C-alpha cells in the first residue's frame, strides 16, 4: 500500500506542476492583454478503485508497472474557458513550454464526438523532480467552454443513471442540445469580437506623429 501511495503521489505532484504553470500563464496573459483566457480549473486524481477497474477492463494484471504503462489519465485537469479561441490560445501556450511534451491531442471541436461533445483533449508528459530522481508523469488536460462543460456534466450524470443504456430519444435530445450549445458558443464569440472591434474603432492607436 505504501508503494502505491508513493506512486500516486507523483501524479499529485504532476498536477501541482501543471496547475502552477497554467496559473502563471493566465496571470501573465491578463497583465499583458487585460483579459483572462481561463475562467477556472478543476483537478482530480483517479481513485484506486477506478484504476483497478480500468486495468481489469483491459484484461491486465493489477500492478504499478501496468498502471504506469497503460493508464495515462490518472492525473487530470479541466480548463474552462469563455470562448473556443481561448481554448486554442491555451493549447498553444501549453505546447510552448520547454519541459512539456504533448503525447496526444484530440480535437473534438474540429471533429465533434457523435453525441455532439466538443472540446480539446491533451495528454502531456511533465517532469516531476523528486529527492532522488526525475519522474516523467502523464497528465490529461481537457479544455472546454463554460456552456459545453455544463452539458458534459449533465450527460455524465444521465449516463450513469441509465448505466450506459440511455434511451434513444434522450440520446437525441442530448445531441440536439450539444448542437445548440455549439451554435451559442459561436454566436457569443462573434458578439465578443464585435464588441472588441467597436471598442478599438472608438480608441484608434496613435500614429507616429501623434506619439511624438
BANU-454162 format. One record per atom (N, C-alpha, C): residue number from 1; residue in one letter; atom name; x, y, z. Coordinates in Angstrom, 1 decimal. Atoms other than C-alpha are relative to their C-alpha. Last residue first. Layout:
REM residues N
  pos  code  site      c1      c2      c3
  NUM     A    CA       X       Y       Z
...
END
This chain:
REM residues 212
  pos  code  site      c1      c2      c3
  212     X     N    -1.1    -0.9    -0.1
  212     X    CA     5.9    62.2   -31.0
  212     X     C    -0.4     1.3     0.7
  211     X     N    -0.8     0.5    -1.1
  211     X    CA     3.1    59.8   -30.3
  211     X     C     1.2     0.9     0.3
  210     X     N     0.7    -0.3    -1.3
  210     X    CA     0.8    61.9   -32.5
  210     X     C     0.8    -0.5     1.2
  209     X     N    -0.1    -1.4    -0.2
  209     X    CA     3.4    61.8   -35.4
  209     X     C    -0.7     0.4     1.4
  208     X     N    -1.3    -0.3    -0.4
  208     X    CA     3.8    58.0   -35.1
  208     X     C     0.1     1.5     0.4
  207     X     N    -1.0     0.2     1.0
  207     X    CA     0.1    57.3   -35.2
  207     X     C     1.4     0.5     0.5
  206     X     N    -0.6    -1.3     0.5
  206     X    CA    -1.9    56.9   -32.1
  206     X     C     1.0    -0.3    -1.1
  205     X     N    -1.4    -0.2    -0.5
  205     X    CA    -3.9    53.6   -31.9
  205     X     C     0.5     1.4    -0.5
  204     X     N    -1.0     0.4     0.9
  204     X    CA    -7.7    54.0   -32.5
  204     X     C     1.4     0.3     0.5
  203     X     N    -1.3    -0.4    -0.5
  203     X    CA    -9.9    54.2   -29.5
  203     X     C     1.1    -0.4    -0.9
  202     X     N     0.2    -1.3    -0.8
  202     X    CA   -13.5    54.3   -30.7
  202     X     C     1.3     0.4     0.6
  201     X     N     0.3    -1.1     0.9
  201     X    CA   -12.7    51.8   -33.5
  201     X     C    -0.2     1.3     0.7
  200     X     N    -1.3    -0.4     0.7
  200     X    CA   -10.9    49.5   -31.0
  200     X     C    -0.3     1.2    -0.9
  199     X     N    -0.9    -0.7    -1.0
  199     X    CA   -14.0    49.5   -28.7
  199     X     C     1.2     0.5    -0.7
  198     X     N     0.7    -1.3    -0.2
  198     X    CA   -16.3    48.6   -31.7
  198     X     C     0.9     0.8     1.0
  197     X     N    -0.2    -0.8     1.2
  197     X    CA   -13.9    45.8   -32.8
  197     X     C    -0.6     1.4     0.2
  196     X     N    -1.4    -0.4     0.0
  196     X    CA   -13.9    44.4   -29.2
  196     X     C     0.3     0.9    -1.2
  195     X     N    -0.2    -1.0    -1.1
  195     X    CA   -17.7    44.5   -29.1
  195     X     C     1.4     0.5     0.0
  194     X     N     0.7    -1.2     0.4
  194     X    CA   -18.0    42.7   -32.5
  194     X     C     0.3     1.1     1.1
  193     X     N    -0.9    -0.6     1.0
  193     X    CA   -15.4    40.1   -31.4
  193     X     C    -0.6     1.3    -0.5
  192     X     N    -1.2    -0.5    -0.7
  192     X    CA   -17.4    39.4   -28.2
  192     X     C     0.9     0.7    -1.0
  191     X     N     0.4    -1.2    -0.7
  191     X    CA   -20.6    39.1   -30.3
  191     X     C     1.2     0.6     0.7
  190     X     N     0.2    -1.1     1.0
  190     X    CA   -18.9    36.7   -32.7
  190     X     C    -0.4     1.3     0.7
  189     X     N    -1.3    -0.3     0.5
  189     X    CA   -17.7    34.5   -29.8
  189     X     C    -0.1     1.2    -1.0
  188     X     N    -0.6    -0.8    -1.1
  188     X    CA   -21.1    34.6   -28.2
  188     X     C     1.4     0.4    -0.4
  187     X     N     0.7    -1.3    -0.1
  187     X    CA   -22.7    33.4   -31.5
  187     X     C     0.7     0.9     1.1
  186     X     N    -0.4    -0.7     1.2
  186     X    CA   -20.1    30.6   -32.0
  186     X     C    -0.6     1.4     0.1
  185     X     N    -1.5    -0.4    -0.1
  185     X    CA   -20.6    29.4   -28.4
  185     X     C     0.4     0.8    -1.2
  184     X     N    -0.1    -1.1    -0.9
  184     X    CA   -24.4    29.5   -28.9
  184     X     C     1.4     0.5     0.2
  183     X     N     0.4    -1.2     0.7
  183     X    CA   -24.1    27.4   -32.0
  183     X     C     0.0     1.2     0.9
  182     X     N    -1.0    -0.3     0.9
  182     X    CA   -22.1    24.8   -30.1
  182     X     C    -0.3     1.3    -0.8
  181     X     N    -1.1    -0.6    -0.8
  181     X    CA   -24.6    24.9   -27.3
  181     X     C     1.2     0.4    -0.9
  180     X     N     0.4    -1.4    -0.4
  180     X    CA   -27.4    24.3   -29.7
  180     X     C     1.1     0.7     0.8
  179     X     N    -0.1    -0.8     1.2
  179     X    CA   -25.5    21.3   -31.2
  179     X     C    -0.5     1.5     0.3
  178     X     N    -1.4    -0.3     0.3
  178     X    CA   -25.0    19.9   -27.7
  178     X     C     0.2     0.9    -1.3
  177     X     N    -0.4    -1.0    -1.0
  177     X    CA   -28.7    20.3   -27.0
  177     X     C     1.5     0.3    -0.2
  176     X     N     0.6    -1.3     0.5
  176     X    CA   -29.6    18.4   -30.2
  176     X     C     0.4     1.1     0.9
  175     X     N    -0.7    -0.4     1.2
  175     X    CA   -27.2    15.6   -29.2
  175     X     C    -0.5     1.3    -0.5
  174     X     N    -1.3    -0.4    -0.4
  174     X    CA   -28.6    15.4   -25.7
  174     X     C     0.8     0.5    -1.2
  173     X     N     0.1    -1.3    -0.7
  173     X    CA   -32.1    15.3   -27.0
  173     X     C     1.3     0.5     0.4
  172     X     N     0.2    -1.0     1.0
  172     X    CA   -31.1    12.5   -29.5
  172     X     C    -0.2     1.4     0.6
  171     X     N    -1.3    -0.2     0.7
  171     X    CA   -29.6    10.5   -26.7
  171     X     C    -0.2     1.1    -1.0
  170     X     N    -0.8    -0.8    -0.8
  170     X    CA   -32.8    11.0   -24.7
  170     X     C     1.4     0.3    -0.6
  169     X     N     0.6    -1.3     0.0
  169     X    CA   -34.9     9.7   -27.5
  169     X     C     0.8     1.0     0.8
  168     X     N    -0.3    -0.7     1.2
  168     X    CA   -32.6     6.7   -28.0
  168     X     C    -0.5     1.4     0.0
  167     X     N     1.0     0.2     1.0
  167     X    CA   -32.9     5.6   -24.3
  167     X     C     0.3     0.9    -1.3
  166     X     N     0.9    -1.1     0.1
  166     X    CA   -29.6     5.7   -22.4
  166     X     C    -1.0    -0.2    -1.1
  165     X     N     1.1     0.4     1.0
  165     X    CA   -28.2     2.3   -21.6
  165     X     C    -1.0     1.1    -0.2
  164     X     N    -0.5     0.0     1.4
  164     X    CA   -24.8     3.4   -20.1
  164     X     C    -1.1    -0.4    -1.0
  163     X     N    -1.0     1.0     0.1
  163     X    CA   -26.0     2.6   -16.5
  163     X     C     0.4    -0.3    -1.5
  162     X     N     0.5     1.1     0.8
  162     X    CA   -29.1     4.7   -17.0
  162     X     C     1.0    -1.1    -0.2
  161     X     N     1.4     0.3    -0.4
  161     X    CA   -28.3     7.0   -14.1
  161     X     C    -0.6    -1.2    -0.8
  160     X     N    -0.1     1.0    -1.1
  160     X    CA   -24.6     6.7   -15.0
  160     X     C    -1.4    -0.3     0.6
  159     X     N    -0.6     1.2     0.4
  159     X    CA   -25.1     8.2   -18.5
  159     X     C     0.0    -1.0     1.1
  158     X     N     1.0     0.8     0.7
  158     X    CA   -27.5    10.8   -17.2
  158     X     C     0.5    -1.3    -0.4
  157     X     N     1.0     0.4    -1.1
  157     X    CA   -24.9    12.2   -14.7
  157     X     C    -1.1    -0.9    -0.6
  156     X     N    -0.7     0.9    -0.9
  156     X    CA   -22.2    12.3   -17.4
  156     X     C    -0.9    -0.6     1.0
  155     X     N    -0.1     1.2     0.8
  155     X    CA   -24.5    14.0   -19.9
  155     X     C     0.6    -1.1     0.8
  154     X     N     1.4     0.5     0.0
  154     X    CA   -25.3    16.7   -17.3
  154     X     C     0.0    -1.4    -0.7
  153     X     N     0.3     0.4    -1.4
  153     X    CA   -21.6    17.3   -16.6
  153     X     C    -1.4    -0.6     0.0
  152     X     N    -0.8     1.2    -0.3
  152     X    CA   -20.8    17.4   -20.3
  152     X     C    -0.3    -0.6     1.4
  151     X     N     0.6     1.1     0.8
  151     X    CA   -23.6    19.9   -21.0
  151     X     C     0.7    -1.3     0.4
  150     X     N     1.3     0.2    -0.6
  150     X    CA   -22.3    22.3   -18.2
  150     X     C    -0.7    -1.2    -0.7
  149     X     N    -0.3     0.7    -1.3
  149     X    CA   -18.8    21.9   -19.5
  149     X     C    -1.3    -0.3     0.7
  148     X     N    -0.2     1.5     0.3
  148     X    CA   -20.0    22.7   -23.0
  148     X     C     0.3    -0.7     1.2
  147     X     N     1.3     0.7     0.4
  147     X    CA   -21.5    26.0   -21.8
  147     X     C     0.2    -1.5    -0.3
  146     X     N     0.9     0.1    -1.2
  146     X    CA   -18.4    27.1   -19.9
  146     X     C    -1.3    -0.8    -0.3
  145     X     N     0.7    -1.3    -0.3
  145     X    CA   -16.2    26.3   -22.9
  145     X     C    -0.9    -0.2     1.3
  144     X     N     1.3    -0.1     0.5
  144     X    CA   -13.9    23.2   -22.7
  144     X     C    -0.5     1.5     0.2
  143     X     N     0.3    -1.5     0.1
  143     X    CA   -10.3    22.3   -22.3
  143     X     C    -1.3     0.1    -0.6
  142     X     N     1.2    -0.3     0.7
  142     X    CA    -9.5    18.8   -21.0
  142     X     C    -0.3     1.5     0.0
  141     X     N     0.5    -1.3    -0.1
  141     X    CA    -5.9    18.0   -19.9
  141     X     C    -1.2     0.1    -0.9
  140     X     N     1.0    -0.2     1.0
  140     X    CA    -4.7    14.5   -19.1
  140     X     C    -0.5     1.4     0.2
  139     X     N     1.2    -0.7    -0.6
  139     X    CA    -1.4    14.3   -17.2
  139     X     C    -1.0     0.3    -1.2
  138     X     N     1.0    -0.5     0.9
  138     X    CA     1.4    11.9   -17.9
  138     X     C    -1.1     0.7     0.7
  137     X     N     1.4     0.4    -0.4
  137     X    CA     4.3    11.7   -15.5
  137     X     C    -1.0     0.6    -1.0
  136     X     N     0.7    -0.6     1.0
  136     X    CA     8.1    11.8   -16.2
  136     X     C    -1.5    -0.5     0.1
  135     X     N     1.0     0.8     0.5
  135     X    CA     9.8    11.0   -12.9
  135     X     C    -0.8     0.8    -1.1
  134     X     N     1.0    -0.7     0.7
  134     X    CA    13.1    12.6   -12.0
  134     X     C    -1.0    -1.0    -0.6
  133     X     N     0.1     0.3     1.4
  133     X    CA    15.2    11.0    -9.3
  133     X     C    -1.0     1.0    -0.6
  132     X     N    -1.1     0.8     0.5
  132     X    CA    16.5    11.1    -5.7
  132     X     C    -0.2    -0.3    -1.5
  131     X     N    -1.2    -0.1    -0.8
  131     X    CA    14.5    13.8    -3.9
  131     X     C     1.2    -0.8    -0.7
  130     X     N     0.1     0.6    -1.3
  130     X    CA    11.8    14.1    -6.6
  130     X     C     1.4     0.1     0.7
  129     X     N    -1.3     0.1    -0.7
  129     X    CA    11.7    16.4    -9.6
  129     X     C    -0.2    -0.5     1.4
  128     X     N     0.1    -0.3    -1.4
  128     X    CA     8.5    15.8   -11.6
  128     X     C     1.3    -0.3     0.7
  127     X     N    -1.0     0.6    -0.9
  127     X    CA     8.9    16.0   -15.4
  127     X     C    -0.4     0.4     1.5
  126     X     N    -0.6    -1.1    -0.7
  126     X    CA     5.7    16.6   -17.5
  126     X     C     1.0    -0.6     1.0
  125     X     N    -1.0     0.6    -0.9
  125     X    CA     4.3    14.4   -20.2
  125     X     C     0.7     1.1     0.7
  124     X     N    -1.4    -0.6     0.0
  124     X    CA     1.1    15.7   -21.8
  124     X     C     0.9    -0.8     0.9
  123     X     N    -0.8     0.8    -1.0
  123     X    CA    -2.2    14.0   -22.8
  123     X     C     1.4     0.6    -0.1
  122     X     N    -1.4     0.2     0.2
  122     X    CA    -4.5    16.5   -24.5
  122     X     C     0.5    -1.0     1.1
  121     X     N    -0.6     0.9    -1.0
  121     X    CA    -8.2    16.8   -25.0
  121     X     C     1.5    -0.2    -0.3
  120     X     N    -1.3     0.4     0.3
  120     X    CA    -9.8    19.8   -26.7
  120     X     C     0.5    -0.9     1.1
  119     X     N    -1.0    -0.4    -0.9
  119     X    CA   -13.6    20.1   -26.5
  119     X     C     1.4    -0.3    -0.6
  118     X     N    -1.1    -0.7     0.6
  118     X    CA   -16.8    19.4   -28.3
  118     X     C     0.9     0.5     1.0
  117     X     N    -1.0    -0.6    -1.0
  117     X    CA   -19.5    16.9   -27.4
  117     X     C     1.2     0.6    -0.8
  116     X     N     0.0    -1.4     0.1
  116     X    CA   -22.2    16.4   -30.1
  116     X     C     1.1     0.7     0.9
  115     X     N     1.1    -0.5    -0.9
  115     X    CA   -23.1    12.8   -29.2
  115     X     C     0.0     1.5     0.0
  114     X     N     1.4     0.2     0.5
  114     X    CA   -21.2    11.6   -32.3
  114     X     C    -1.1     0.5     0.9
  113     X     N     0.4     1.3    -0.3
  113     X    CA   -18.0    13.3   -30.9
  113     X     C    -1.4    -0.2    -0.6
  112     X     N     0.8     0.3    -1.2
  112     X    CA   -17.1    16.6   -32.6
  112     X     C    -0.3    -1.5     0.2
  111     X     N     0.6     1.3     0.2
  111     X    CA   -14.2    16.7   -35.1
  111     X     C    -0.8    -0.4     1.2
  110     X     N     0.0     0.2     1.4
  110     X    CA   -13.0    20.3   -35.4
  110     X     C    -0.7    -1.3    -0.4
  109     X     N     0.7    -1.2     0.6
  109     X    CA   -14.0    21.0   -31.9
  109     X     C    -0.1    -0.2    -1.5
  108     X     N     1.4     0.3     0.2
  108     X    CA   -13.3    17.4   -30.7
  108     X     C    -0.8     1.3    -0.3
  107     X     N     0.8    -1.3     0.3
  107     X    CA    -9.6    18.0   -31.3
  107     X     C    -1.4    -0.4    -0.3
  106     X     N     1.3     0.4     0.6
  106     X    CA    -7.8    15.0   -29.7
  106     X     C    -0.8     1.3    -0.1
  105     X     N     1.0    -1.1     0.1
  105     X    CA    -4.1    15.6   -28.9
  105     X     C    -1.3    -0.5    -0.7
  104     X     N     1.2     0.3     0.8
  104     X    CA    -1.6    13.0   -27.7
  104     X     C    -0.9     1.2     0.0
  103     X     N     0.0     1.4     0.4
  103     X    CA     1.9    12.9   -26.2
  103     X     C    -1.2    -0.2    -1.0
  102     X     N     1.3     0.4     0.3
  102     X    CA     2.5    16.7   -25.8
  102     X     C     0.0    -1.4    -0.7
  101     X     N     0.1     0.8     1.3
  101     X    CA     5.8    17.1   -24.2
  101     X     C    -1.4    -0.4    -0.2
  100     X     N     1.2     0.8     0.3
  100     X    CA     6.2    19.8   -21.6
  100     X     C     0.0    -0.7    -1.3
   99     X     N    -0.1     1.2    -0.7
   99     X    CA     9.6    21.0   -20.3
   99     X     C    -1.3    -0.8    -0.1
   98     X     N    -1.1     0.8     0.3
   98     X    CA    10.0    23.7   -22.9
   98     X     C     0.0    -1.4     0.6
   97     X     N    -0.8     0.3    -1.2
   97     X    CA     6.5    25.1   -22.5
   97     X     C     1.1    -1.0    -0.3
   96     X     N    -1.2    -0.8     0.0
   96     X    CA     5.2    26.3   -25.9
   96     X     C     0.9    -0.1     1.2
   95     X     N    -1.0     0.6     0.9
   95     X    CA     2.8    23.4   -26.2
   95     X     C     1.3     0.8     0.0
   94     X     N    -0.4     1.3    -0.6
   94     X    CA     0.9    24.7   -23.1
   94     X     C     1.1    -0.6    -0.9
   93     X     N    -0.8    -0.3    -1.1
   93     X    CA     0.7    28.2   -24.5
   93     X     C     0.6    -1.2     0.7
   92     X     N    -1.2    -0.4     0.5
   92     X    CA    -0.6    26.9   -27.8
   92     X     C     1.0     0.4     1.1
   91     X     N    -0.7     1.1     0.6
   91     X    CA    -3.3    24.9   -26.1
   91     X     C     1.4     0.4    -0.5
   90     X     N    -0.6     0.8    -1.1
   90     X    CA    -4.2    27.9   -24.0
   90     X     C     0.8    -1.2    -0.5
   89     X     N    -1.1    -0.8    -0.6
   89     X    CA    -4.7    30.0   -27.1
   89     X     C     0.7    -0.7     1.1
   88     X     N    -1.1     0.1     0.9
   88     X    CA    -6.7    27.2   -28.8
   88     X     C     1.2     0.8     0.5
   87     X     N    -0.4     1.4    -0.1
   87     X    CA    -9.1    27.1   -25.9
   87     X     C     1.3    -0.3    -0.8
   86     X     N    -0.8     0.1    -1.2
   86     X    CA    -9.4    30.9   -25.7
   86     X     C     0.6    -1.4     0.1
   85     X     N    -1.3    -0.6     0.3
   85     X    CA   -10.5    30.9   -29.3
   85     X     C     0.9    -0.1     1.2
   84     X     N    -0.9     1.0     0.6
   84     X    CA   -13.2    28.4   -28.3
   84     X     C     1.4     0.6    -0.4
   83     X     N     0.2     0.2     1.4
   83     X    CA   -14.7    31.0   -26.0
   83     X     C     1.0    -1.1    -0.5
   82     X     N     1.2    -0.6     0.5
   82     X    CA   -15.4    31.5   -22.3
   82     X     C    -0.2    -0.3    -1.5
   81     X     N    -0.2    -1.3     0.7
   81     X    CA   -12.9    29.0   -21.0
   81     X     C    -1.3     0.6    -0.4
   80     X     N     1.2    -0.6     0.5
   80     X    CA   -12.9    26.1   -18.5
   80     X     C     0.2     1.4    -0.5
   79     X     N    -0.2    -1.5     0.1
   79     X    CA    -9.7    24.1   -18.0
   79     X     C    -1.3     0.5    -0.7
   78     X     N     1.0    -0.5     0.9
   78     X    CA   -10.1    20.5   -16.7
   78     X     C     0.1     1.5     0.0
   77     X     N     0.4    -1.4    -0.3
   77     X    CA    -7.1    18.8   -15.1
   77     X     C    -0.9     0.5    -1.1
   76     X     N     0.8    -0.7     1.0
   76     X    CA    -6.5    15.1   -14.9
   76     X     C    -0.2     1.4     0.5
   75     X     N     0.1    -1.4    -0.3
   75     X    CA    -4.0    12.8   -13.2
   75     X     C    -0.7     0.8    -1.1
   74     X     N     0.1     0.1    -1.4
   74     X    CA    -4.7     9.1   -13.6
   74     X     C    -0.1     1.5     0.6
   73     X     N     1.0    -1.1    -0.5
   73     X    CA    -5.5     9.7   -17.3
   73     X     C    -0.1    -0.1     1.5
   72     X     N    -0.6    -1.3     0.1
   72     X    CA    -2.5     7.9   -18.8
   72     X     C    -0.9     1.1     0.5
   71     X     N     1.1    -1.0    -0.5
   71     X    CA    -3.3     4.3   -17.9
   71     X     C     0.7     1.4     0.0
   70     X     N     1.2     0.1     0.8
   70     X    CA    -1.3     1.6   -19.9
   70     X     C    -1.1     1.1     0.4
   69     X     N    -0.1     0.2     1.5
   69     X    CA     2.3     1.8   -19.0
   69     X     C    -1.3     0.3    -0.7
   68     X     N    -0.9    -1.0     0.6
   68     X    CA     2.3     3.3   -15.5
   68     X     C     0.0    -0.1    -1.5
   67     X     N     0.6    -1.3    -0.2
   67     X    CA    -0.7     1.2   -14.4
   67     X     C     0.8     1.1    -0.7
   66     X     N     1.1    -0.1     1.0
   66     X    CA     0.8    -1.9   -15.9
   66     X     C    -0.7     1.3     0.1
   65     X     N    -0.6    -0.1     1.4
   65     X    CA     4.0    -1.2   -14.0
   65     X     C    -1.0     0.1    -1.0
   64     X     N    -0.5    -1.4     0.3
   64     X    CA     2.2    -0.4   -10.8
   64     X     C     0.5     0.1    -1.4
   63     X     N    -1.3    -0.3    -0.4
   63     X    CA     0.3    -3.7   -10.9
   63     X     C     0.4     1.4    -0.3
   62     X     N    -0.1    -1.3    -0.8
   62     X    CA    -3.2    -5.0   -11.3
   62     X     C     1.4     0.1     0.5
   61     X     N    -0.2     0.2    -1.4
   61     X    CA    -2.9    -7.6   -14.1
   61     X     C     0.1     1.3     0.8
   60     X     N    -1.3    -0.1    -0.4
   60     X    CA    -4.4    -6.6   -17.4
   60     X     C     0.1    -0.3     1.5
   59     X     N    -0.5     1.3    -0.2
   59     X    CA    -7.6    -7.6   -19.1
   59     X     C     1.5     0.0     0.4
   58     X     N    -1.0     0.3     1.0
   58     X    CA    -8.2    -4.1   -20.3
   58     X     C     0.6    -1.3     0.1
   57     X     N     0.7    -0.1     1.3
   57     X    CA   -11.4    -4.0   -18.4
   57     X     C     0.9    -0.2    -1.1
   56     X     N     0.7     1.3     0.2
   56     X    CA    -9.4    -5.3   -15.4
   56     X     C    -0.8     0.1    -1.3
   55     X     N    -1.0     1.0     0.4
   55     X    CA    -6.9    -2.4   -15.7
   55     X     C    -0.7    -1.3    -0.3
   54     X     N    -0.4    -0.2     1.4
   54     X    CA    -9.8     0.1   -15.8
   54     X     C     1.0    -1.1    -0.4
   53     X     N     1.0     0.3     0.9
   53     X    CA   -11.4    -1.3   -12.7
   53     X     C     0.4     0.1    -1.4
   52     X     N     0.2     1.4     0.0
   52     X    CA    -8.2    -1.3   -10.7
   52     X     C    -1.0    -0.4    -1.1
   51     X     N    -1.2     0.5     0.7
   51     X    CA    -7.5     2.3   -11.7
   51     X     C    -0.2    -1.5    -0.1
   50     X     N     0.1    -0.3     1.4
   50     X    CA   -11.1     3.3   -10.8
   50     X     C     1.2    -0.6    -0.8
   49     X     N     1.1     0.9     0.5
   49     X    CA   -10.9     1.6    -7.4
   49     X     C    -0.1     0.2    -1.5
   48     X     N    -0.6     1.4     0.1
   48     X    CA    -7.5     3.3    -6.7
   48     X     C    -1.0    -0.9    -0.6
   47     X     N     0.0     0.8    -1.2
   47     X    CA    -9.2     6.7    -7.4
   47     X     C     0.7    -1.4    -0.3
   46     X     N     0.8     1.2     0.1
   46     X    CA    -8.2     8.8   -10.4
   46     X     C     0.1    -0.8     1.3
   45     X     N    -0.8     1.2     0.1
   45     X    CA    -6.7    12.1    -9.3
   45     X     C    -0.9    -1.2     0.0
   44     X     N     0.4     1.2    -0.6
   44     X    CA    -8.6    15.3   -10.0
   44     X     C     1.0    -1.1    -0.2
   43     X     N    -0.9     1.1     0.0
   43     X    CA    -8.2    18.9   -10.9
   43     X     C    -0.5    -1.2     0.7
   42     X     N     0.3     1.0    -0.9
   42     X    CA   -10.6    21.7   -11.8
   42     X     C     1.0    -1.2    -0.1
   41     X     N    -0.6     1.3     0.2
   41     X    CA    -9.8    25.0   -13.4
   41     X     C    -0.4    -1.0     1.0
   40     X     N    -0.4     0.8    -1.2
   40     X    CA   -11.5    28.3   -13.8
   40     X     C     0.6    -1.3    -0.4
   39     X     N     1.0    -0.4    -1.0
   39     X    CA   -12.3    31.1   -16.3
   39     X     C     0.2    -0.7     1.4
   38     X     N     0.5     1.1    -0.9
   38     X    CA    -9.1    30.7   -18.2
   38     X     C    -1.0     0.6     1.0
   37     X     N     0.5     1.1     0.8
   37     X    CA    -8.5    33.1   -21.1
   37     X     C    -0.5    -1.1     0.8
   36     X     N    -0.2     1.4    -0.6
   36     X    CA    -8.4    36.1   -18.8
   36     X     C    -0.5    -1.1    -0.9
   35     X     N     1.1     1.0     0.3
   35     X    CA    -8.1    39.5   -20.5
   35     X     C     0.5    -1.3     0.6
   34     X     N     1.2    -0.4    -0.8
   34     X    CA    -6.1    42.7   -19.8
   34     X     C    -1.2    -0.9    -0.3
   33     X     N     1.2    -0.2     0.9
   33     X    CA    -3.8    41.7   -22.7
   33     X     C    -1.2     0.5     0.7
   32     X     N    -0.3    -0.6     1.3
   32     X    CA    -0.4    41.9   -21.0
   32     X     C    -1.2     0.4    -0.8
   31     X     N    -0.8    -1.2    -0.2
   31     X    CA    -1.3    41.5   -17.3
   31     X     C     0.2     0.7    -1.4
   30     X     N     0.8    -1.0    -0.5
   30     X    CA    -4.1    39.0   -18.0
   30     X     C     0.7     1.4     0.1
   29     X     N     0.9    -0.3     1.1
   29     X    CA    -1.8    36.9   -20.2
   29     X     C    -1.0     1.2     0.4
   28     X     N    -0.8    -0.8     0.9
   28     X    CA     0.7    37.0   -17.4
   28     X     C    -0.8     0.4    -1.1
   27     X     N    -0.3    -1.3    -0.6
   27     X    CA    -1.9    35.8   -14.9
   27     X     C     0.8     0.9    -0.9
   26     X     N     1.2    -0.8     0.0
   26     X    CA    -3.1    33.1   -17.2
   26     X     C     0.2     1.4     0.6
   25     X     N     0.3    -0.4     1.3
   25     X    CA     0.4    31.8   -17.9
   25     X     C    -1.3     0.9    -0.1
   24     X     N    -1.0    -1.0     0.4
   24     X    CA     1.3    31.8   -14.2
   24     X     C    -0.3     0.5    -1.4
   23     X     N     0.3    -1.2    -0.7
   23     X    CA    -1.9    30.0   -13.3
   23     X     C     0.9     1.1    -0.4
   22     X     N     1.2    -0.7     0.5
   22     X    CA    -1.4    27.5   -16.0
   22     X     C    -0.4     1.2     0.7
   21     X     N    -0.4    -0.6     1.3
   21     X    CA     2.2    26.7   -14.9
   21     X     C    -1.2     0.7    -0.6
   20     X     N    -0.8    -1.2    -0.2
   20     X    CA     1.1    26.3   -11.3
   20     X     C     0.4     0.7    -1.3
   19     X     N     0.8    -1.0    -0.5
   19     X    CA    -1.7    23.9   -12.2
   19     X     C     0.8     1.3     0.1
   18     X     N     0.8    -0.5     1.1
   18     X    CA     0.6    21.8   -14.3
   18     X     C    -0.8     1.2     0.4
   17     X     N    -0.9    -0.7     0.9
   17     X    CA     3.2    21.5   -11.5
   17     X     C    -0.8     0.6    -1.2
   16     X     N    -0.4    -1.2    -0.6
   16     X    CA     0.5    20.7    -8.9
   16     X     C     0.9     0.8    -1.0
   15     X     N     1.2    -0.9     0.1
   15     X    CA    -1.0    18.1   -11.2
   15     X     C     0.4     1.4     0.6
   14     X     N     0.1    -0.4     1.4
   14     X    CA     2.5    16.5   -11.6
   14     X     C    -1.2     1.0    -0.2
   13     X     N    -1.0    -1.0     0.3
   13     X    CA     2.9    16.5    -7.8
   13     X     C    -0.1     0.5    -1.4
   12     X     N     0.5    -1.2    -0.7
   12     X    CA    -0.5    14.7    -7.4
   12     X     C     1.1     1.1    -0.2
   11     X     N     1.0    -0.6     0.8
   11     X    CA     0.7    12.2   -10.0
   11     X     C    -0.6     1.3     0.6
   10     X     N    -0.7    -0.7     1.1
   10     X    CA     3.9    11.6    -8.1
   10     X     C    -1.0     0.6    -1.0
    9     X     N    -0.4    -1.3    -0.5
    9     X    CA     1.8    10.9    -5.0
    9     X     C     0.7     0.8    -1.1
    8     X     N     1.1    -0.9     0.4
    8     X    CA     0.1     8.0    -6.9
    8     X     C     0.4     1.4     0.4
    7     X     N     0.2     0.0     1.4
    7     X    CA     3.4     6.0    -6.8
    7     X     C    -1.0     1.1    -0.4
    6     X     N    -1.2    -0.8     0.5
    6     X    CA     4.1     6.9    -3.2
    6     X     C    -0.1     0.1    -1.5
    5     X     N     0.2    -1.4    -0.5
    5     X    CA     0.6     5.6    -2.2
    5     X     C     1.1     0.9    -0.5
    4     X     N     1.0    -0.6     0.8
    4     X    CA     1.1     2.5    -4.3
    4     X     C    -0.3     1.5     0.3
    3     X     N    -0.6    -0.1     1.3
    3     X    CA     4.4     1.7    -2.6
    3     X     C    -1.0     0.6    -1.0
    2     X     N    -0.8    -1.2    -0.1
    2     X    CA     2.8     2.4     0.8
    2     X     C     0.7     0.2    -1.4
    1     X     N     0.8    -1.2     0.0
    1     X    CA     0.0     0.0     0.0
    1     X     C     0.9     1.3     0.0
END
